[in-house]
Amino acid sequence: MSRDVNMPSIDVSRDGLRIDGVPVDAQSVRALTDALGSPRTLPPNGSTTWVVWDDVGVRASTKDGEVATGVSVTLATDARREAKRDESASLYRPSGAYTGAFTIEGQPPIAAAPDAELRKAYLMLRFRVGDWEFVLLLNTTELRELHAMEARERFARQQTEELADVVRSAHAPVTEIIASYRPVPPVKKPSGIWKLPVLEEPTLSLKSFPFRLAILNELMFVQRVLGPRFNVYDFAQDQGAKNFDPDAYYDTMIPSVRAWLRRYPIPTRVAGKVEELVLDGGNEIYAQLIPQWDGEDSSFDIATITDHDLAPFPNLRRVDDIGGFLGPRARRALARRCVQVDGAD
C-alpha cells in the first residue's frame, strides 16, 4: 500500500506514542491536538465523548473531553462492515482514512501481531505490547475468503499457517487499529463476592442458554430478586491473577462471564414470578457478556425452547420480542403454552 509522505507518521511502542518521531502523550487530547490539528468533538454518547480528526483518520474516546482512553486509526474502508452500520454511526468516525506510515514497535501492524494470533484470524487480532493493548479490525471485504469458510473448516485451519498467510498476503488487511494504554494493575486477592451461591433447595435446569439469559435478565436486573446483581467490570477486576478488561473482548462473548451465568443457580421457587419477558438488544444482561455488542449478530437468538425449559414458568403469559430474538420454533413452543408473543417476527 502506498503511503502519503505528507501525512504524519505514527508509531506506538513500549516507550509510548510518537508522531513524526516526537513523543506525544496518547492520553492527552490537548497533546494529540497539538500534533494532529483541531479535531471535531461530538456531543457525549452515554459516558463517552468522541474527538475526531477527520483529515488524518484518527479518533479518540474520552470520558471527560481531556483524557483519552483509546486512540483509533482508520486505515481502509470495509464495505461489508459499513453496509451493516447505522447511518448515525458514521458521525462518530473520521470522514477520511489515515494514509501515512503506522507502525507498532517500528513494524507494520500485521508484522507486529503474534503468530499465534494470526493463525486464528477472523474478525480481529488482539494482542499486547508492554502496557499497550491493540485491536486490529480485519477488513472483512478484502478477507472475504476467511468469512466464506464454515466455522469447523476455519477452526481446523487454525492448526496451520493458512489463515495467517491469507491475512499476510492481503493488500489492506486491517481497516482500523485501536490502541489503548492499559498498564497491568497490581494483582489483588479476590473478594469472594462473585463466588457462585450454593443453595440447599431445588434449582432450575434450563437447556437453552439464550432463554436462561432472558430469565436471568428478568429476575436479576428487572425484578432484582436474585443476587448478587452481576456487573462485568467489578467481576473482571475481582479475579486476582485472572483479572481482565471486558472491553478488550470487543464483540466476543467473555468465556468466564458465560460460565458464571450458565452455572448461576436459579431457585425453583422464584420461577412463578416470571410473568413477562422482554427480549431487547438493550437488556442489561447482554452487555455483561459482550460489553461492546452492537446487536449485529445472532449471539442471543433463541432458536428453540423445549417444554422442559418452559414447564417451570406457569405464570409466563407474554413475551415482547422487540429485538427479533425468537426463531419460528421458539414462537411455536410458546404458542403451544398459550404465551402471547408480540414484536418482530
C-alpha positions, 0 to 999 in steps of 0.5 A: 500500500502506498503511503502519503509522505505528507501525512504524519507518521505514527508509531506506538511502542513500549516507550509510548506514542510518537508522531513524526518521531516526537513523543506525544502523550496518547492520553492527552487530547490537548497533546494529540491536538497539538500534533494532529490539528483541531479535531471535531468533538461530538456531543457525549454518547452515554459516558463517552465523548468522541474527538475526531480528526477527520483529515488524518483518520484518527479518533479518540474516546474520552470520558471527560473531553481531556483524557483519552482512553483509546486512540483509533486509526482508520486505515481502509474502508470495509464495505461489508462492515459499513453496509451493516452500520447505522447511518448515525454511526458514521458521525462518530468516525473520521470522514477520511482514512489515515494514509501515512506510515503506522507502525507498532514497535517500528513494524507494520501492524500485521508484522507486529501481531503474534503468530499465534494470533494470526493463525486464528484470524477472523474478525480481529487480532488482539494482542499486547505490547508492554502496557499497550493493548491493540485491536486490529479490525480485519477488513472483512471485504478484502478477507472475504475468503476467511468469512466464506469458510464454515466455522469447523473448516476455519477452526481446523485451519487454525492448526496451520499457517493458512489463515495467517498467510491469507491475512499476510498476503492481503493488500489492506488487511486491517481497516482500523487499529485501536490502541489503548494504554492499559498498564497491568494493575497490581494483582489483588486477592479476590473478594469472594463476592462473585463466588457462585451461591450454593443453595440447599433447595431445588434449582432450575435446569434450563437447556437453552442458554439464550432463554436462561439469559432472558430469565436471568435478565428478568429476575436479576436486573428487572425484578432484582430478586436474585443476587448478587446483581452481576456487573462485568467490570467489578467481576473482571477486576475481582479475579486476582491473577485472572483479572481482565478488561471486558472491553478488550473482548470487543464483540466476543462473548467473555468465556468466564462471564458465560460460565458464571451465568450458565452455572448461576443457580436459579431457585425453583421457587422464584420461577412463578414470578416470571410473568413477562419477558422482554427480549431487547438488544438493550437488556442489561444482561447482554452487555455483561457478556459482550460489553461492546455488542452492537446487536449485529449478530445472532449471539442471543437468538433463541432458536428453540425452547423445549417444554422442559425449559418452559414447564417451570414458568406457569405464570409466563403469559407474554413475551415482547420480542422487540429485538427479533430474538425468537426463531419460528420454533421458539414462537411455536413452543410458546404458542403451544403454552398459550404465551402471547408473543408480540414484536418482530417476527 
